[in-house]
Every structure is written in structure tokens, then in C-alpha cells.
Amino acid sequence: MLNFEFVANRFSELRNKSGLTQSIIAEYLGVDQSYISKCEKGERQFSVEILDKAAELFGCTVDYFVNESSEFSQMPIALRAKSVTIDDLGTIATMNKIALNLRYMEDLLEGDNT
């Protein structure tokens, strides 16, 4: 059974590590800030669509949110801005998606070499 408290903790942890507020994440995800707050507190559950979009932004898989044994290695992205816009977050999500796909392909190739 899915542990929604675990999902909320992972989401909150990634959001905090990325230095993003609930408000900016909510705007990017197309939800109200109170939705993010309630989900992080365990009062509501994140939808699959929200977790999928958040995973792209944070550079992880959806599995990382739901599977305690799933590992995550954050991809370093350097930004030289005092604030980020929603467009910036979309660009970051796209870069992370490309990087995750590259990691996946590299892992597949390494598996073929053994």
C-alpha cells in the first residue's frame, strides 16, 4: 500500500533542497499553494499527474516519491538569477527530463557490457 506520508516527505524534501517555495511550485504545477501545503502536511494526496510533473522538475523518477528503496542523485544545475520564473522552471524540467533519459540509456549500455 502507498505510504502518502512518505510521498509528502519526499516531495517536501526535494522542494526545500531546490530552494523553491510552495507558491512557485504551485504556480508551476497549476495548482493552488494551499494544495501543496495540505499535501506536504499529509492532509491531501498528490495526484499522479502532479507527481509526474514534479519529478521532471526535481530531476527524479515518480518511483522516488513512492518507493523507499529508490535512490536519487540530484543533477547539478547552476542558475545565475535572483529569482526563477515559471518559464525557468519549465526549462529546468525539460533539461532534467533529458538528463534522466541520458542516465537511463547509459545504464542500459553498461548492462550490455557485463
Sequence and secondary structure as in RCSB ss.txt:
>XXXX:A:sequence
MLNFEFVANRFSELRNKSGLTQSIIAEYLGVDQSYISKCEKGERQFSVEILDKAAELFGCTVDYFVNESSEFSQM
PIALRAKSVTIDDLGTIATMNKIALNLRYMEDLLEGDNT
>XXXX:A:secstr
   HHHHHHHHHHHHHHHT  HHHHHHHHTS HHHHHHHHHTSS   HHHHHHHHHHHTS HHHHH TT      
      SS  HHHHHHHHHHHHHHHHHHHHHHHHHHHT 
